[in-house]
Amino acid sequence: MSKLKTYFREALYELRKVTWPTKKQTINYSIVVIAITILMAIFFAVLDDIFTWLLSVIL
């Protein structure tokens, strides 16, 4: 039990050293992630349509 207690104590100590992002940074990073996700979804949808068209032409 003391090992578990030590583990949590050390984990909390390490968490206090973390530099957490500001609210503005978090919002900006979230917007970037959402935008890239949307762009990648569009890219793969277009790619899928191209391959579907190519296969229909070939077959």
Gaussian input, Z-matrix of N, CA and C with variables (Angstrom, degrees):
# hf/3-21g

backbone

0 1
 N
 C     1     B1
 C     2     B2     1     A1
 N     3     B3     2     A2     1     D1
 C     4     B4     3     A3     2     D2
 C     5     B5     4     A4     3     D3
 N     6     B6     5     A5     4     D4
 C     7     B7     6     A6     5     D5
 C     8     B8     7     A7     6     D6
 N     9     B9     8     A8     7     D7
 C    10    B10     9     A9     8     D8
 C    11    B11    10    A10     9     D9
 N    12    B12    11    A11    10    D10
 C    13    B13    12    A12    11    D11
 C    14    B14    13    A13    12    D12
 N    15    B15    14    A14    13    D13
 C    16    B16    15    A15    14    D14
 C    17    B17    16    A16    15    D15
 N    18    B18    17    A17    16    D16
 C    19    B19    18    A18    17    D17
 C    20    B20    19    A19    18    D18
 N    21    B21    20    A20    19    D19
 C    22    B22    21    A21    20    D20
 C    23    B23    22    A22    21    D21
 N    24    B24    23    A23    22    D22
 C    25    B25    24    A24    23    D23
 C    26    B26    25    A25    24    D24
 N    27    B27    26    A26    25    D25
 C    28    B28    27    A27    26    D26
 C    29    B29    28    A28    27    D27
 N    30    B30    29    A29    28    D28
 C    31    B31    30    A30    29    D29
 C    32    B32    31    A31    30    D30
 N    33    B33    32    A32    31    D31
 C    34    B34    33    A33    32    D32
 C    35    B35    34    A34    33    D33
 N    36    B36    35    A35    34    D34
 C    37    B37    36    A36    35    D35
 C    38    B38    37    A37    36    D36
 N    39    B39    38    A38    37    D37
 C    40    B40    39    A39    38    D38
 C    41    B41    40    A40    39    D39
 N    42    B42    41    A41    40    D40
 C    43    B43    42    A42    41    D41
 C    44    B44    43    A43    42    D42
 N    45    B45    44    A44    43    D43
 C    46    B46    45    A45    44    D44
 C    47    B47    46    A46    45    D45
 N    48    B48    47    A47    46    D46
 C    49    B49    48    A48    47    D47
 C    50    B50    49    A49    48    D48
 N    51    B51    50    A50    49    D49
 C    52    B52    51    A51    50    D50
 C    53    B53    52    A52    51    D51
 N    54    B54    53    A53    52    D52
 C    55    B55    54    A54    53    D53
 C    56    B56    55    A55    54    D54
 N    57    B57    56    A56    55    D55
 C    58    B58    57    A57    56    D56
 C    59    B59    58    A58    57    D57
 N    60    B60    59    A59    58    D58
 C    61    B61    60    A60    59    D59
 C    62    B62    61    A61    60    D60
 N    63    B63    62    A62    61    D61
 C    64    B64    63    A63    62    D62
 C    65    B65    64    A64    63    D63
 N    66    B66    65    A65    64    D64
 C    67    B67    66    A66    65    D65
 C    68    B68    67    A67    66    D66
 N    69    B69    68    A68    67    D67
 C    70    B70    69    A69    68    D68
 C    71    B71    70    A70    69    D69
 N    72    B72    71    A71    70    D70
 C    73    B73    72    A72    71    D71
 C    74    B74    73    A73    72    D72
 N    75    B75    74    A74    73    D73
 C    76    B76    75    A75    74    D74
 C    77    B77    76    A76    75    D75
 N    78    B78    77    A77    76    D76
 C    79    B79    78    A78    77    D77
 C    80    B80    79    A79    78    D78
 N    81    B81    80    A80    79    D79
 C    82    B82    81    A81    80    D80
 C    83    B83    82    A82    81    D81
 N    84    B84    83    A83    82    D82
 C    85    B85    84    A84    83    D83
 C    86    B86    85    A85    84    D84
 N    87    B87    86    A86    85    D85
 C    88    B88    87    A87    86    D86
 C    89    B89    88    A88    87    D87
 N    90    B90    89    A89    88    D88
 C    91    B91    90    A90    89    D89
 C    92    B92    91    A91    90    D90
 N    93    B93    92    A92    91    D91
 C    94    B94    93    A93    92    D92
 C    95    B95    94    A94    93    D93
 N    96    B96    95    A95    94    D94
 C    97    B97    96    A96    95    D95
 C    98    B98    97    A97    96    D96
 N    99    B99    98    A98    97    D97
 C   100   B100    99    A99    98    D98
 C   101   B101   100   A100    99    D99
 N   102   B102   101   A101   100   D100
 C   103   B103   102   A102   101   D101
 C   104   B104   103   A103   102   D102
 N   105   B105   104   A104   103   D103
 C   106   B106   105   A105   104   D104
 C   107   B107   106   A106   105   D105
 N   108   B108   107   A107   106   D106
 C   109   B109   108   A108   107   D107
 C   110   B110   109   A109   108   D108
 N   111   B111   110   A110   109   D109
 C   112   B112   111   A111   110   D110
 C   113   B113   112   A112   111   D111
 N   114   B114   113   A113   112   D112
 C   115   B115   114   A114   113   D113
 C   116   B116   115   A115   114   D114
 N   117   B117   116   A116   115   D115
 C   118   B118   117   A117   116   D116
 C   119   B119   118   A118   117   D117
 N   120   B120   119   A119   118   D118
 C   121   B121   120   A120   119   D119
 C   122   B122   121   A121   120   D120
 N   123   B123   122   A122   121   D121
 C   124   B124   123   A123   122   D122
 C   125   B125   124   A124   123   D123
 N   126   B126   125   A125   124   D124
 C   127   B127   126   A126   125   D125
 C   128   B128   127   A127   126   D126
 N   129   B129   128   A128   127   D127
 C   130   B130   129   A129   128   D128
 C   131   B131   130   A130   129   D129
 N   132   B132   131   A131   130   D130
 C   133   B133   132   A132   131   D131
 C   134   B134   133   A133   132   D132
 N   135   B135   134   A134   133   D133
 C   136   B136   135   A135   134   D134
 C   137   B137   136   A136   135   D135
 N   138   B138   137   A137   136   D136
 C   139   B139   138   A138   137   D137
 C   140   B140   139   A139   138   D138
 N   141   B141   140   A140   139   D139
 C   142   B142   141   A141   140   D140
 C   143   B143   142   A142   141   D141
 N   144   B144   143   A143   142   D142
 C   145   B145   144   A144   143   D143
 C   146   B146   145   A145   144   D144
 N   147   B147   146   A146   145   D145
 C   148   B148   147   A147   146   D146
 C   149   B149   148   A148   147   D147
 N   150   B150   149   A149   148   D148
 C   151   B151   150   A150   149   D149
 C   152   B152   151   A151   150   D150
 N   153   B153   152   A152   151   D151
 C   154   B154   153   A153   152   D152
 C   155   B155   154   A154   153   D153
 N   156   B156   155   A155   154   D154
 C   157   B157   156   A156   155   D155
 C   158   B158   157   A157   156   D156
 N   159   B159   158   A158   157   D157
 C   160   B160   159   A159   158   D158
 C   161   B161   160   A160   159   D159
 N   162   B162   161   A161   160   D160
 C   163   B163   162   A162   161   D161
 C   164   B164   163   A163   162   D162
 N   165   B165   164   A164   163   D163
 C   166   B166   165   A165   164   D164
 C   167   B167   166   A166   165   D165
 N   168   B168   167   A167   166   D166
 C   169   B169   168   A168   167   D167
 C   170   B170   169   A169   168   D168
 N   171   B171   170   A170   169   D169
 C   172   B172   171   A171   170   D170
 C   173   B173   172   A172   171   D171
 N   174   B174   173   A173   172   D172
 C   175   B175   174   A174   173   D173
 C   176   B176   175   A175   174   D174

   B1=1.4565
   B2=1.5208
   B3=1.3237
   B4=1.4580
   B5=1.5310
   B6=1.3476
   B7=1.4659
   B8=1.5252
   B9=1.3166
   B10=1.4588
   B11=1.5303
   B12=1.3156
   B13=1.4570
   B14=1.5298
   B15=1.3140
   B16=1.4645
   B17=1.5231
   B18=1.3216
   B19=1.4660
   B20=1.5238
   B21=1.3289
   B22=1.4569
   B23=1.5243
   B24=1.3070
   B25=1.4561
   B26=1.5304
   B27=1.3299
   B28=1.4601
   B29=1.5300
   B30=1.3280
   B31=1.4646
   B32=1.5275
   B33=1.3180
   B34=1.4645
   B35=1.5224
   B36=1.3259
   B37=1.4634
   B38=1.5271
   B39=1.3157
   B40=1.4665
   B41=1.5270
   B42=1.3320
   B43=1.4655
   B44=1.5263
   B45=1.3232
   B46=1.4624
   B47=1.5213
   B48=1.3223
   B49=1.4616
   B50=1.5303
   B51=1.3235
   B52=1.4628
   B53=1.5225
   B54=1.3280
   B55=1.4608
   B56=1.5198
   B57=1.3226
   B58=1.4512
   B59=1.5215
   B60=1.3401
   B61=1.4709
   B62=1.5267
   B63=1.3251
   B64=1.4605
   B65=1.5281
   B66=1.3240
   B67=1.4662
   B68=1.5260
   B69=1.3385
   B70=1.4650
   B71=1.5276
   B72=1.3271
   B73=1.4641
   B74=1.5240
   B75=1.3196
   B76=1.4609
   B77=1.5252
   B78=1.3209
   B79=1.4659
   B80=1.5259
   B81=1.3403
   B82=1.4691
   B83=1.5235
   B84=1.3169
   B85=1.4685
   B86=1.5234
   B87=1.3228
   B88=1.4643
   B89=1.5227
   B90=1.3273
   B91=1.4686
   B92=1.5197
   B93=1.3304
   B94=1.4673
   B95=1.5258
   B96=1.3253
   B97=1.4683
   B98=1.5273
   B99=1.3182
   B100=1.4666
   B101=1.5253
   B102=1.3371
   B103=1.4692
   B104=1.5257
   B105=1.3214
   B106=1.4669
   B107=1.5255
   B108=1.3198
   B109=1.4632
   B110=1.5270
   B111=1.3251
   B112=1.4672
   B113=1.5259
   B114=1.3319
   B115=1.4685
   B116=1.5252
   B117=1.3182
   B118=1.4660
   B119=1.5255
   B120=1.3262
   B121=1.4658
   B122=1.5225
   B123=1.3246
   B124=1.4676
   B125=1.5231
   B126=1.3267
   B127=1.4605
   B128=1.5274
   B129=1.3315
   B130=1.4617
   B131=1.5275
   B132=1.3207
   B133=1.4676
   B134=1.5244
   B135=1.3269
   B136=1.4684
   B137=1.5232
   B138=1.3201
   B139=1.4617
   B140=1.5269
   B141=1.3208
   B142=1.4591
   B143=1.5297
   B144=1.3239
   B145=1.4686
   B146=1.5273
   B147=1.3252
   B148=1.4680
   B149=1.5231
   B150=1.3283
   B151=1.4643
   B152=1.5244
   B153=1.3195
   B154=1.4636
   B155=1.5236
   B156=1.3198
   B157=1.4598
   B158=1.5274
   B159=1.3422
   B160=1.4652
   B161=1.5274
   B162=1.3178
   B163=1.4611
   B164=1.5231
   B165=1.3236
   B166=1.4677
   B167=1.5281
   B168=1.3171
   B169=1.4655
   B170=1.5232
   B171=1.3193
   B172=1.4656
   B173=1.5261
   B174=1.3155
   B175=1.4573
   B176=1.5046
   A1=111.06
   A2=117.25
   A3=119.30
   A4=111.07
   A5=116.81
   A6=119.12
   A7=110.43
   A8=116.25
   A9=120.65
   A10=110.48
   A11=115.87
   A12=120.96
   A13=110.42
   A14=115.96
   A15=121.17
   A16=110.61
   A17=115.95
   A18=120.44
   A19=110.68
   A20=117.62
   A21=120.94
   A22=111.63
   A23=117.77
   A24=121.14
   A25=110.15
   A26=116.24
   A27=120.30
   A28=111.48
   A29=116.90
   A30=120.13
   A31=110.54
   A32=117.11
   A33=120.45
   A34=111.15
   A35=116.80
   A36=121.05
   A37=110.28
   A38=117.08
   A39=120.97
   A40=111.15
   A41=117.73
   A42=120.95
   A43=111.84
   A44=117.35
   A45=120.10
   A46=111.53
   A47=117.50
   A48=121.49
   A49=112.58
   A50=117.31
   A51=121.45
   A52=109.85
   A53=115.86
   A54=121.08
   A55=107.06
   A56=116.07
   A57=121.16
   A58=109.77
   A59=117.88
   A60=120.01
   A61=110.63
   A62=114.33
   A63=118.90
   A64=109.14
   A65=115.26
   A66=119.69
   A67=109.95
   A68=116.70
   A69=120.85
   A70=110.75
   A71=117.44
   A72=120.86
   A73=110.81
   A74=116.52
   A75=120.83
   A76=110.85
   A77=116.51
   A78=120.35
   A79=110.13
   A80=116.90
   A81=120.43
   A82=111.52
   A83=117.26
   A84=120.52
   A85=110.67
   A86=116.90
   A87=120.53
   A88=110.76
   A89=116.65
   A90=120.43
   A91=110.28
   A92=116.80
   A93=120.53
   A94=110.35
   A95=117.09
   A96=120.91
   A97=110.75
   A98=117.33
   A99=120.78
   A100=110.54
   A101=116.96
   A102=120.52
   A103=110.95
   A104=117.14
   A105=120.25
   A106=110.34
   A107=117.28
   A108=120.94
   A109=110.90
   A110=116.73
   A111=120.69
   A112=110.49
   A113=116.76
   A114=120.06
   A115=111.73
   A116=117.03
   A117=120.22
   A118=110.71
   A119=117.49
   A120=120.55
   A121=110.42
   A122=116.62
   A123=120.22
   A124=110.26
   A125=116.75
   A126=121.63
   A127=111.04
   A128=116.77
   A129=119.74
   A130=112.26
   A131=117.80
   A132=120.11
   A133=110.41
   A134=116.63
   A135=120.54
   A136=109.86
   A137=116.81
   A138=121.15
   A139=110.75
   A140=116.96
   A141=121.49
   A142=110.73
   A143=116.52
   A144=119.88
   A145=111.70
   A146=116.42
   A147=119.99
   A148=110.58
   A149=117.01
   A150=119.88
   A151=111.65
   A152=117.47
   A153=120.84
   A154=110.11
   A155=116.91
   A156=121.39
   A157=110.67
   A158=117.37
   A159=120.76
   A160=111.65
   A161=116.66
   A162=119.66
   A163=111.52
   A164=117.07
   A165=118.75
   A166=110.90
   A167=117.43
   A168=120.95
   A169=109.85
   A170=117.14
   A171=121.64
   A172=111.04
   A173=116.44
   A174=119.97
   A175=108.64
   D1=-32.59
   D2=-178.59
   D3=-69.35
   D4=-29.87
   D5=177.68
   D6=-66.47
   D7=-39.17
   D8=178.37
   D9=-65.33
   D10=-42.25
   D11=178.66
   D12=-62.76
   D13=-42.96
   D14=178.31
   D15=-62.89
   D16=-42.03
   D17=179.24
   D18=-57.96
   D19=-49.53
   D20=-178.31
   D21=-67.02
   D22=-36.91
   D23=177.76
   D24=-62.58
   D25=-45.09
   D26=179.62
   D27=-68.70
   D28=-35.73
   D29=177.72
   D30=-64.05
   D31=-43.58
   D32=177.46
   D33=-63.50
   D34=-39.22
   D35=177.53
   D36=-60.39
   D37=-44.01
   D38=179.56
   D39=-67.66
   D40=-37.95
   D41=179.04
   D42=-63.73
   D43=-30.13
   D44=178.16
   D45=-69.13
   D46=-22.99
   D47=-179.55
   D48=-85.16
   D49=-9.91
   D50=-177.63
   D51=-70.97
   D52=136.51
   D53=173.10
   D54=-94.60
   D55=103.96
   D56=-176.87
   D57=-79.40
   D58=145.95
   D59=178.82
   D60=-69.42
   D61=153.62
   D62=176.95
   D63=-73.86
   D64=169.51
   D65=179.19
   D66=-61.49
   D67=-40.89
   D68=-179.59
   D69=-63.97
   D70=-43.07
   D71=178.49
   D72=-62.54
   D73=-42.79
   D74=-179.79
   D75=-61.79
   D76=-43.19
   D77=178.67
   D78=-64.41
   D79=-45.07
   D80=-180.00
   D81=-62.11
   D82=-45.04
   D83=179.54
   D84=-64.14
   D85=-38.22
   D86=178.88
   D87=-64.89
   D88=-41.21
   D89=178.21
   D90=-62.75
   D91=-42.25
   D92=179.05
   D93=-61.83
   D94=-45.60
   D95=-179.38
   D96=-62.77
   D97=-44.04
   D98=179.97
   D99=-64.72
   D100=-42.58
   D101=-179.77
   D102=-63.58
   D103=-45.17
   D104=179.56
   D105=-64.53
   D106=-38.90
   D107=178.23
   D108=-61.98
   D109=-44.02
   D110=178.99
   D111=-64.59
   D112=-44.46
   D113=179.27
   D114=-62.15
   D115=-41.47
   D116=178.74
   D117=-66.33
   D118=-38.03
   D119=177.96
   D120=-63.42
   D121=-42.90
   D122=177.68
   D123=-63.83
   D124=-44.53
   D125=179.85
   D126=-57.82
   D127=-48.55
   D128=-178.48
   D129=-70.24
   D130=-30.81
   D131=175.98
   D132=-66.19
   D133=-43.13
   D134=177.68
   D135=-64.94
   D136=-44.16
   D137=178.52
   D138=-60.06
   D139=-41.01
   D140=178.17
   D141=-62.89
   D142=-43.18
   D143=177.90
   D144=-63.02
   D145=-40.28
   D146=178.67
   D147=-63.01
   D148=-47.35
   D149=179.76
   D150=-65.32
   D151=-37.17
   D152=177.01
   D153=-62.54
   D154=-44.81
   D155=178.33
   D156=-63.24
   D157=-44.89
   D158=179.28
   D159=-60.29
   D160=-43.65
   D161=179.47
   D162=-65.67
   D163=-37.01
   D164=178.77
   D165=-68.28
   D166=-31.85
   D167=177.27
   D168=-71.60
   D169=-42.46
   D170=-178.09
   D171=-68.49
   D172=-44.93
   D173=-176.54
   D174=-87.70

